[in-house]
Amino acid sequence: MDRSNLRNVIAMARDEEEKKIHLLRAFDVAASHDEVPDPYGMADGALEEVLEMVERAVDGLLNALGVVDPSDT
């Protein structure tokens, strides 16, 4: 999701829901920016890079939610 998508989702949300809406990469502590790029039409390897971004961000989201990584048990 990019900032345009974020604005659209926030516009549809009720006031109490707005604080629950975040860009996924906001949970990636290593991210230099918080948007996930669309790899369509990009150079070879872009899909893998985007997948790695999403995986790191999901790990951060799960950590923020207090979910234990099954590989850590």
DAJO-V657421 format. One record per residue. N is the residue number from 1. RES is the residue in one small letter. PSI is psi in radians with two decimals (* if undefined). D_FIRST is the distance of its C-alpha to the first C-alpha in whole Angstrom. Layout:
# DAJO-V657421
N,RES,PSI,D_FIRST
N,RES,PSI,D_FIRST
This chain:
# DAJO-V657421
1,m,2.41,0
2,d,-3.12,4
3,r,-0.56,7
4,s,-0.81,8
5,n,-0.72,6
6,l,-0.82,7
7,r,-0.72,10
8,n,-0.74,10
9,v,-0.75,10
10,i,-0.65,12
11,a,-0.50,15
12,m,-0.26,15
13,a,2.64,16
14,r,2.77,19
15,d,-0.77,20
16,e,-0.32,21
17,e,-0.40,17
18,e,-0.66,16
19,k,-0.21,16
20,k,-0.08,15
21,i,2.18,11
22,h,2.71,9
23,l,2.44,7
24,l,-0.74,7
25,r,-0.11,9
26,a,-0.34,11
27,f,0.01,13
28,d,1.82,14
29,v,-0.33,17
30,a,-0.04,18
31,a,2.41,15
32,s,-0.29,16
33,h,2.93,12
34,d,0.15,9
35,e,2.54,6
36,v,2.06,6
37,p,2.66,8
38,d,2.03,9
39,p,-0.07,12
40,y,2.21,14
41,g,0.03,17
42,m,3.02,17
43,a,2.81,20
44,d,2.47,21
45,g,-0.25,20
46,a,-0.67,16
47,l,-0.74,15
48,e,-0.73,17
49,e,-0.75,15
50,v,-0.71,12
51,l,-0.75,13
52,e,-0.69,15
53,m,-0.82,12
54,v,-0.74,11
55,e,-0.75,14
56,r,-0.74,15
57,a,-0.70,12
58,v,-0.69,13
59,d,-0.77,17
60,g,-0.68,16
61,l,-0.81,15
62,l,-0.68,18
63,n,-0.77,20
64,a,-0.55,19
65,l,-0.11,20
66,g,0.33,23
67,v,2.27,23
68,v,2.33,25
69,d,2.14,24
70,p,-0.44,27
71,s,-0.25,27
72,d,-0.13,29
73,t,*,31
